Every structure is written in structure tokens, then in C-alpha cells.
Amino acid sequence: RCHPGPAMSEMLALEFMRNALIGAVLVGFAAPLVGIFLVQRRMSLIGDGMGHVALAGVAAGVLTGTQPVLTALAAAVLAAVAIELLRERGGTSGDIALAVMFYGGIALGVVLLSQATSASSTNLTGFLFGAILTTTSADLVAFAVLGTIVVATVTVLRKRLFAVANDEEYSRATGLPVTALNLVLAVLTAVTVVVAMRIVGLLLISALMILPNATAQRIGSSFAATMRWAAVIGVVGAVAGVVTSYYAGTPSGGTIVLILIAIFMVTAGIAALLTRLATRSHRSASRHDHEHGPGCGHEAIEHDGHVDYLHDGHRHAAHQGHYDEHHPDAGHHHAHEHDPALDTSQEPR
């Protein structure tokens, strides 16, 4: 006999679940706001690298009995500054240095982990894979402070960060402090990694920064709209993942990421379907193989200095190798394909 699961009110009556949901909202909102600039700069996986370095900081904190959030934050920020300075130098040597830093971070974390007690090792595993259900009030305070810093900084510097992410050389030429802004973004990424590590785990951290933005790009009509959609999707995915993990008994981090992937796939599928339908509708409406002219059998109507031909209830006018459909009442027209090679209606604007 199946028994119904705990009611939502029962779940909310548990302090650790309330903490988990608040943490999910904080991180789900903040992480995509930083991730959108990483996507713009084609640095989507930089969060993974910083997560490796933060792992060493967490391990050091666990081993020494220090607050792991603080040691992870220190390690991640130092790594972020070093990464940005190396990236600015460019060249193969910089790439190699980054790889050494990333792999060195996870290797150091593993070595330090081997020296920790079994209880500490279990705690460290929560940072690796996420353990949002063990989020404490102290964690929430730290996450709230760091998350507020991230959101406030992005809000104030959004236009400048976008300009640098979109065209670094042009931004430098216009006098923007490109190096300083890049360092700010690197530090914001490091802070976001530390804030989100309890939610999805250091090994899945990039997913929470990147997937909401990948989905938002399918529906956002502008950068600002994409950012807003990404924040909404991040919050929805994080909260849904926490609730699902509670009822299903699954790890919170993996559940959140799988839900975000599902949202992305559904959105991408719907967007592709709508695009296909719109394209098919346009082709069907724009197909016009008939040549209009005197004696073609269709009524000729003088209109605004040229001749329209009435055909199947539409008024068509020849124009540079294709036909325009005129709507005299609305004062506009649509291009109708006659020769695809000459149809200029699809040129980028």
C-alpha cells in the first residue's frame, strides 16, 4: 500500500528545509548573474577550475578546524586574481599555468583530505557534491552577505561588465578600466563558487552559473532580458531541485542540475519547434511562382505609383525579383518570394 509523502507544510516546518530553500533562492538568483558574463566571454567552464582550487581551501579549513567557507573564499579569490592576470598575458604558457593551478588545487584537496578524520572526510564530500540539507543558519548568513555583494556589484557595473565581455579591445580603446573590471568579474566568480558550493557542490558549480543562461538565451530578446530570465530560471531550478531531493531522497546538487538540464532541453525543443513552424509558415506564405503582368488574368490595381495585382485575395506588386504583398489599409507590406537568390527580405539588420 502506498502512503502519500509528507505534506508541503510538514516540509516547511523543518528548520533545515527552510534554510535549504532560502539558500537555494539566494544562490539560484546570484549565480546566473555572474555566469552570463562568463558565457559572453566564452569562459563557461572557468567555474569548474575555480571549484578545484576552492576544494583545496575547503580541505584546509576542514583539516585545521577553520570555517571552510572562509578558507575556500580566500583560496578562490587568490586563484581568481592569478587566473585573470595570467589570462591577460595570454599565450600557451598562460594556459599551462592555469591547468597547473586547477589540477594542483584538486590534488592538494585530495592530499589534505587523506589527512582528515572520517567525519571530516564526510563533511568534505558534502562540499564536493552538495549538501544543501545540512545548511546551517551561520551558512545562510555567510551566503546572504556574499550573495548581496555579488548582486549589488553586478547591478552597479552591469553595463561596463557587458561592454568588456562583448569587446575587450574596444572597451580598452574607449578608456574603460578593462583590467580592473576583469578582476572584479574574476573575484565575483570566485565568490559565487564559494556561495554555491553547499548547494550544488564544487564539482557541479559551473552548471548553476551556465545552464540558466543557456536556457535564457533561447527566450530573451536582449541582454537585460536574458539576465532577468536567467535569474528566474536559476531560482526555479534550485528550489525545484531542493524540493524534489527532499521527497525523492536524492542528492540536492545533482537533482538541481538535472532539473536545469531538463528545463534547457524543453525550452530548446519548444524554441526549435516554433522556429520551424514560423519558417514553414513563411515559406508557405511567401511562395509565389506566378508571373504577374498585363494579360496574366489577375485584376490590376493602381497603388501609390505602381501596379498591384489581385491574386487569391492578396495584392501583389513586383519588386526586384520578388513580390511584395501590399495591405493598403494597414499601410505596410510583406515580401513574397519569387527568386530566392534575389530575395533580400532576410538580410541581417
RAKA-V422002 format. One record per residue. N is the residue number from 1. RES is the residue in one letter. PSI is psi in whole degrees, -180 to 180 (none if undefined). OMEGA is omega in whole degrees, 0 to 359 (* if undefined). D_FIRST is the distance of its C-alpha to the first C-alpha in whole Angstrom. Layout:
n->N res->RES psi->PSI omega->OMEGA d_first->D_FIRST
n->N res->RES psi->PSI omega->OMEGA d_first->D_FIRST
This chain:
n->1 res->R psi->133 omega->182 d_first->0
n->2 res->C psi->138 omega->177 d_first->4
n->3 res->H psi->139 omega->180 d_first->7
n->4 res->P psi->149 omega->180 d_first->10
n->5 res->G psi->172 omega->180 d_first->13
n->6 res->P psi->142 omega->179 d_first->16
n->7 res->A psi->158 omega->179 d_first->18
n->8 res->M psi->-38 omega->180 d_first->21
n->9 res->S psi->-35 omega->178 d_first->23
n->10 res->E psi->-39 omega->179 d_first->21
n->11 res->M psi->-43 omega->181 d_first->22
n->12 res->L psi->-18 omega->178 d_first->26
n->13 res->A psi->-16 omega->180 d_first->26
n->14 res->L psi->127 omega->184 d_first->26
n->15 res->E psi->-40 omega->183 d_first->30
n->16 res->F psi->-29 omega->177 d_first->29
n->17 res->M psi->-37 omega->176 d_first->27
n->18 res->R psi->-43 omega->177 d_first->30
n->19 res->N psi->-42 omega->182 d_first->33
n->20 res->A psi->-42 omega->181 d_first->31
n->21 res->L psi->-40 omega->177 d_first->31
n->22 res->I psi->-44 omega->177 d_first->34
n->23 res->G psi->-39 omega->180 d_first->35
n->24 res->A psi->-41 omega->179 d_first->34
n->25 res->V psi->-45 omega->181 d_first->36
n->26 res->L psi->-50 omega->185 d_first->39
n->27 res->V psi->-41 omega->180 d_first->39
n->28 res->G psi->-29 omega->179 d_first->37
n->29 res->F psi->-43 omega->188 d_first->40
n->30 res->A psi->-42 omega->187 d_first->43
n->31 res->A psi->-46 omega->180 d_first->42
n->32 res->P psi->-26 omega->180 d_first->43
n->33 res->L psi->-31 omega->175 d_first->46
n->34 res->V psi->-40 omega->183 d_first->47
n->35 res->G psi->-30 omega->183 d_first->46
n->36 res->I psi->-33 omega->178 d_first->48
n->37 res->F psi->-32 omega->176 d_first->51
n->38 res->L psi->-40 omega->177 d_first->50
n->39 res->V psi->-43 omega->180 d_first->49
n->40 res->Q psi->-35 omega->182 d_first->52
n->41 res->R psi->5 omega->182 d_first->54
n->42 res->R psi->45 omega->178 d_first->52
n->43 res->M psi->44 omega->188 d_first->51
n->44 res->S psi->-28 omega->186 d_first->47
n->45 res->L psi->7 omega->181 d_first->46
n->46 res->I psi->-29 omega->178 d_first->49
n->47 res->G psi->-37 omega->177 d_first->46
n->48 res->D psi->-44 omega->180 d_first->44
n->49 res->G psi->-43 omega->178 d_first->48
n->50 res->M psi->-31 omega->176 d_first->48
n->51 res->G psi->-37 omega->177 d_first->44
n->52 res->H psi->-42 omega->180 d_first->46
n->53 res->V psi->-41 omega->179 d_first->49
n->54 res->A psi->-29 omega->178 d_first->47
n->55 res->L psi->-42 omega->178 d_first->45
n->56 res->A psi->-40 omega->178 d_first->48
n->57 res->G psi->-42 omega->177 d_first->48
n->58 res->V psi->-46 omega->181 d_first->45
n->59 res->A psi->-41 omega->178 d_first->45
n->60 res->A psi->-40 omega->179 d_first->49
n->61 res->G psi->-42 omega->179 d_first->47
n->62 res->V psi->-42 omega->183 d_first->44
n->63 res->L psi->-38 omega->184 d_first->47
n->64 res->T psi->-4 omega->181 d_first->49
n->65 res->G psi->14 omega->178 d_first->47
n->66 res->T psi->160 omega->177 d_first->48
n->67 res->Q psi->115 omega->184 d_first->46
n->68 res->P psi->-31 omega->180 d_first->44
n->69 res->V psi->-40 omega->182 d_first->44
n->70 res->L psi->-44 omega->180 d_first->48
n->71 res->T psi->-37 omega->177 d_first->49
n->72 res->A psi->-39 omega->179 d_first->47
n->73 res->L psi->-43 omega->179 d_first->49
n->74 res->A psi->-46 omega->181 d_first->52
n->75 res->A psi->-43 omega->183 d_first->52
n->76 res->A psi->-41 omega->180 d_first->50
n->77 res->V psi->-45 omega->178 d_first->53
n->78 res->L psi->-42 omega->179 d_first->56
n->79 res->A psi->-39 omega->181 d_first->54
n->80 res->A psi->-44 omega->179 d_first->54
n->81 res->V psi->-45 omega->180 d_first->58
n->82 res->A psi->-40 omega->180 d_first->59
n->83 res->I psi->-45 omega->182 d_first->57
n->84 res->E psi->-41 omega->178 d_first->58
n->85 res->L psi->-40 omega->177 d_first->62
n->86 res->L psi->-40 omega->180 d_first->61
n->87 res->R psi->-39 omega->181 d_first->60
n->88 res->E psi->-33 omega->177 d_first->63
n->89 res->R psi->-37 omega->179 d_first->65
n->90 res->G psi->-175 omega->178 d_first->64
n->91 res->G psi->165 omega->180 d_first->65
n->92 res->T psi->-39 omega->182 d_first->63
n->93 res->S psi->-36 omega->178 d_first->64
n->94 res->G psi->-42 omega->178 d_first->62
n->95 res->D psi->-43 omega->180 d_first->59
n->96 res->I psi->-41 omega->180 d_first->59
n->97 res->A psi->-39 omega->178 d_first->59
n->98 res->L psi->-44 omega->179 d_first->56
n->99 res->A psi->-42 omega->179 d_first->54
n->100 res->V psi->-41 omega->181 d_first->56
n->101 res->M psi->-45 omega->182 d_first->54
n->102 res->F psi->-52 omega->183 d_first->51
n->103 res->Y psi->-34 omega->176 d_first->50
n->104 res->G psi->-36 omega->179 d_first->52
n->105 res->G psi->-47 omega->181 d_first->50
n->106 res->I psi->-33 omega->177 d_first->47
n->107 res->A psi->-43 omega->178 d_first->49
n->108 res->L psi->-39 omega->178 d_first->50
n->109 res->G psi->-42 omega->179 d_first->47
n->110 res->V psi->-43 omega->180 d_first->45
n->111 res->V psi->-46 omega->179 d_first->48
n->112 res->L psi->-36 omega->178 d_first->48
n->113 res->L psi->-38 omega->181 d_first->44
n->114 res->S psi->-20 omega->180 d_first->45
n->115 res->Q psi->-5 omega->183 d_first->47
n->116 res->A psi->163 omega->177 d_first->45
n->117 res->T psi->167 omega->181 d_first->42
n->118 res->S psi->-37 omega->179 d_first->39
n->119 res->A psi->-42 omega->179 d_first->38
n->120 res->S psi->-36 omega->179 d_first->40
n->121 res->S psi->-40 omega->178 d_first->39
n->122 res->T psi->-41 omega->178 d_first->35
n->123 res->N psi->-42 omega->180 d_first->36
n->124 res->L psi->-35 omega->177 d_first->39
n->125 res->T psi->-35 omega->177 d_first->36
n->126 res->G psi->-36 omega->177 d_first->34
n->127 res->F psi->-33 omega->180 d_first->37
n->128 res->L psi->-46 omega->188 d_first->37
n->129 res->F psi->-1 omega->181 d_first->34
n->130 res->G psi->135 omega->178 d_first->33
n->131 res->A psi->61 omega->186 d_first->31
n->132 res->I psi->-27 omega->182 d_first->31
n->133 res->L psi->-10 omega->176 d_first->29
n->134 res->T psi->12 omega->180 d_first->31
n->135 res->T psi->128 omega->181 d_first->34
n->136 res->T psi->171 omega->177 d_first->36
n->137 res->S psi->-36 omega->178 d_first->38
n->138 res->A psi->-40 omega->176 d_first->41
n->139 res->D psi->-42 omega->181 d_first->40
n->140 res->L psi->-41 omega->178 d_first->39
n->141 res->V psi->-46 omega->180 d_first->43
n->142 res->A psi->-44 omega->180 d_first->44
n->143 res->F psi->-40 omega->181 d_first->42
n->144 res->A psi->-42 omega->179 d_first->43
n->145 res->V psi->-49 omega->181 d_first->47
n->146 res->L psi->-41 omega->179 d_first->47
n->147 res->G psi->-38 omega->178 d_first->45
n->148 res->T psi->-40 omega->178 d_first->47
n->149 res->I psi->-44 omega->181 d_first->50
n->150 res->V psi->-51 omega->183 d_first->49
n->151 res->V psi->-43 omega->181 d_first->48
n->152 res->A psi->-42 omega->181 d_first->52
n->153 res->T psi->-44 omega->179 d_first->53
n->154 res->V psi->-40 omega->180 d_first->52
n->155 res->T psi->-44 omega->183 d_first->53
n->156 res->V psi->-40 omega->187 d_first->56
n->157 res->L psi->13 omega->187 d_first->57
n->158 res->R psi->-49 omega->184 d_first->55
n->159 res->K psi->-40 omega->180 d_first->58
n->160 res->R psi->-41 omega->178 d_first->60
n->161 res->L psi->-38 omega->178 d_first->57
n->162 res->F psi->-43 omega->181 d_first->56
n->163 res->A psi->-45 omega->181 d_first->60
n->164 res->V psi->-41 omega->180 d_first->60
n->165 res->A psi->-33 omega->183 d_first->57
n->166 res->N psi->-42 omega->181 d_first->58
n->167 res->D psi->95 omega->185 d_first->62
n->168 res->E psi->-42 omega->183 d_first->63
n->169 res->E psi->-43 omega->179 d_first->66
n->170 res->Y psi->-40 omega->179 d_first->67
n->171 res->S psi->-39 omega->179 d_first->66
n->172 res->R psi->-39 omega->181 d_first->68
n->173 res->A psi->-30 omega->180 d_first->71
n->174 res->T psi->-2 omega->176 d_first->70
n->175 res->G psi->4 omega->177 d_first->70
n->176 res->L psi->144 omega->178 d_first->67
n->177 res->P psi->77 omega->189 d_first->66
n->178 res->V psi->-47 omega->182 d_first->64
n->179 res->T psi->-45 omega->180 d_first->64
n->180 res->A psi->-42 omega->180 d_first->63
n->181 res->L psi->-38 omega->177 d_first->60
n->182 res->N psi->-39 omega->178 d_first->59
n->183 res->L psi->-38 omega->177 d_first->58
n->184 res->V psi->-46 omega->179 d_first->57
n->185 res->L psi->-40 omega->179 d_first->54
n->186 res->A psi->-43 omega->179 d_first->54
n->187 res->V psi->-40 omega->176 d_first->53
n->188 res->L psi->-40 omega->177 d_first->51
n->189 res->T psi->-43 omega->179 d_first->49
n->190 res->A psi->-44 omega->179 d_first->49
n->191 res->V psi->-42 omega->179 d_first->48
n->192 res->T psi->-40 omega->177 d_first->45
n->193 res->V psi->-45 omega->182 d_first->44
n->194 res->V psi->-40 omega->180 d_first->44
n->195 res->V psi->-40 omega->187 d_first->42
n->196 res->A psi->-7 omega->188 d_first->39
n->197 res->M psi->-31 omega->178 d_first->39
n->198 res->R psi->-18 omega->184 d_first->36
n->199 res->I psi->-54 omega->183 d_first->34
n->200 res->V psi->-10 omega->181 d_first->34
n->201 res->G psi->150 omega->183 d_first->36
n->202 res->L psi->-27 omega->182 d_first->40
n->203 res->L psi->-15 omega->182 d_first->39
n->204 res->L psi->13 omega->190 d_first->37
n->205 res->I psi->-40 omega->183 d_first->39
n->206 res->S psi->-30 omega->183 d_first->41
n->207 res->A psi->-40 omega->183 d_first->38
n->208 res->L psi->-23 omega->178 d_first->38
n->209 res->M psi->-31 omega->190 d_first->42
n->210 res->I psi->-46 omega->186 d_first->42
n->211 res->L psi->-45 omega->177 d_first->39
n->212 res->P psi->-34 omega->178 d_first->39
n->213 res->N psi->-38 omega->177 d_first->43
n->214 res->A psi->-37 omega->178 d_first->42
n->215 res->T psi->-43 omega->183 d_first->40
n->216 res->A psi->-30 omega->179 d_first->42
n->217 res->Q psi->-23 omega->180 d_first->45
n->218 res->R psi->-21 omega->187 d_first->44
n->219 res->I psi->-16 omega->180 d_first->44
n->220 res->G psi->136 omega->182 d_first->46
n->221 res->S psi->-8 omega->180 d_first->50
n->222 res->S psi->172 omega->179 d_first->52
n->223 res->F psi->-45 omega->180 d_first->51
n->224 res->A psi->-43 omega->179 d_first->51
n->225 res->A psi->-40 omega->178 d_first->48
n->226 res->T psi->-41 omega->179 d_first->46
n->227 res->M psi->-43 omega->180 d_first->46
n->228 res->R psi->-45 omega->179 d_first->45
n->229 res->W psi->-40 omega->181 d_first->42
n->230 res->A psi->-42 omega->179 d_first->42
n->231 res->A psi->-43 omega->179 d_first->41
n->232 res->V psi->-47 omega->181 d_first->38
n->233 res->I psi->-39 omega->178 d_first->37
n->234 res->G psi->-44 omega->179 d_first->37
n->235 res->V psi->-46 omega->181 d_first->35
n->236 res->V psi->-46 omega->181 d_first->32
n->237 res->G psi->-42 omega->181 d_first->32
n->238 res->A psi->-46 omega->180 d_first->32
n->239 res->V psi->-44 omega->179 d_first->30
n->240 res->A psi->-38 omega->179 d_first->27
n->241 res->G psi->-40 omega->179 d_first->27
n->242 res->V psi->-47 omega->180 d_first->26
n->243 res->V psi->-44 omega->180 d_first->24
n->244 res->T psi->-42 omega->180 d_first->22
n->245 res->S psi->-32 omega->179 d_first->23
n->246 res->Y psi->-47 omega->183 d_first->21
n->247 res->Y psi->-35 omega->184 d_first->18
n->248 res->A psi->-12 omega->181 d_first->18
n->249 res->G psi->33 omega->181 d_first->19
n->250 res->T psi->161 omega->177 d_first->22
n->251 res->P psi->136 omega->185 d_first->26
n->252 res->S psi->-44 omega->183 d_first->27
n->253 res->G psi->-52 omega->180 d_first->31
n->254 res->G psi->-37 omega->180 d_first->29
n->255 res->T psi->-43 omega->179 d_first->27
n->256 res->I psi->-46 omega->182 d_first->30
n->257 res->V psi->-42 omega->179 d_first->32
n->258 res->L psi->-38 omega->178 d_first->30
n->259 res->I psi->-41 omega->178 d_first->29
n->260 res->L psi->-38 omega->177 d_first->33
n->261 res->I psi->-42 omega->179 d_first->33
n->262 res->A psi->-42 omega->178 d_first->31
n->263 res->I psi->-42 omega->179 d_first->33
n->264 res->F psi->-46 omega->183 d_first->36
n->265 res->M psi->-42 omega->179 d_first->35
n->266 res->V psi->-45 omega->180 d_first->34
n->267 res->T psi->-44 omega->179 d_first->37
n->268 res->A psi->-40 omega->179 d_first->39
n->269 res->G psi->-44 omega->179 d_first->38
n->270 res->I psi->-43 omega->179 d_first->38
n->271 res->A psi->-42 omega->179 d_first->42
n->272 res->A psi->-40 omega->179 d_first->43
n->273 res->L psi->-45 omega->180 d_first->42
n->274 res->L psi->-39 omega->178 d_first->44
n->275 res->T psi->-42 omega->180 d_first->47
n->276 res->R psi->-43 omega->179 d_first->47
n->277 res->L psi->-41 omega->179 d_first->47
n->278 res->A psi->-40 omega->179 d_first->49
n->279 res->T psi->-44 omega->180 d_first->51
n->280 res->R psi->-42 omega->179 d_first->51
n->281 res->S psi->-40 omega->180 d_first->52
n->282 res->H psi->-44 omega->180 d_first->55
n->283 res->R psi->-39 omega->181 d_first->56
n->284 res->S psi->-40 omega->183 d_first->56
n->285 res->A psi->-31 omega->188 d_first->57
n->286 res->S psi->-11 omega->181 d_first->60
n->287 res->R psi->123 omega->184 d_first->61
n->288 res->H psi->89 omega->185 d_first->65
n->289 res->D psi->-15 omega->186 d_first->67
n->290 res->H psi->136 omega->176 d_first->69
n->291 res->E psi->117 omega->178 d_first->73
n->292 res->H psi->151 omega->178 d_first->74
n->293 res->G psi->176 omega->179 d_first->78
n->294 res->P psi->128 omega->179 d_first->81
n->295 res->G psi->13 omega->181 d_first->80
n->296 res->C psi->-10 omega->179 d_first->76
n->297 res->G psi->-3 omega->179 d_first->76
n->298 res->H psi->144 omega->183 d_first->74
n->299 res->E psi->132 omega->178 d_first->75
n->300 res->A psi->132 omega->183 d_first->77
n->301 res->I psi->124 omega->176 d_first->76
n->302 res->E psi->134 omega->182 d_first->79
n->303 res->H psi->110 omega->172 d_first->76
n->304 res->D psi->46 omega->175 d_first->77
n->305 res->G psi->5 omega->177 d_first->80
n->306 res->H psi->-178 omega->184 d_first->78
n->307 res->V psi->128 omega->171 d_first->77
n->308 res->D psi->147 omega->175 d_first->74
n->309 res->Y psi->126 omega->181 d_first->73
n->310 res->L psi->118 omega->186 d_first->70
n->311 res->H psi->116 omega->180 d_first->68
n->312 res->D psi->40 omega->178 d_first->65
n->313 res->G psi->1 omega->180 d_first->65
n->314 res->H psi->150 omega->178 d_first->65
n->315 res->R psi->114 omega->186 d_first->68
n->316 res->H psi->140 omega->178 d_first->69
n->317 res->A psi->132 omega->178 d_first->72
n->318 res->A psi->139 omega->181 d_first->73
n->319 res->H psi->106 omega->174 d_first->73
n->320 res->Q psi->53 omega->174 d_first->73
n->321 res->G psi->-3 omega->174 d_first->72
n->322 res->H psi->178 omega->181 d_first->69
n->323 res->Y psi->137 omega->173 d_first->68
n->324 res->D psi->136 omega->175 d_first->67
n->325 res->E psi->116 omega->184 d_first->66
n->326 res->H psi->141 omega->174 d_first->67
n->327 res->H psi->91 omega->186 d_first->66
n->328 res->P psi->-32 omega->181 d_first->69
n->329 res->D psi->-37 omega->183 d_first->67
n->330 res->A psi->-17 omega->177 d_first->65
n->331 res->G psi->26 omega->178 d_first->68
n->332 res->H psi->175 omega->181 d_first->66
n->333 res->H psi->164 omega->177 d_first->65
n->334 res->H psi->143 omega->178 d_first->63
n->335 res->A psi->134 omega->176 d_first->64
n->336 res->H psi->128 omega->186 d_first->64
n->337 res->E psi->132 omega->170 d_first->64
n->338 res->H psi->-50 omega->175 d_first->67
n->339 res->D psi->108 omega->184 d_first->68
n->340 res->P psi->-31 omega->182 d_first->65
n->341 res->A psi->-23 omega->182 d_first->67
n->342 res->L psi->-3 omega->182 d_first->69
n->343 res->D psi->116 omega->183 d_first->66
n->344 res->T psi->11 omega->186 d_first->66
n->345 res->S psi->-16 omega->183 d_first->63
n->346 res->Q psi->13 omega->180 d_first->61
n->347 res->E psi->146 omega->179 d_first->63
n->348 res->P psi->149 omega->181 d_first->62
n->349 res->R psi->none omega->* d_first->63
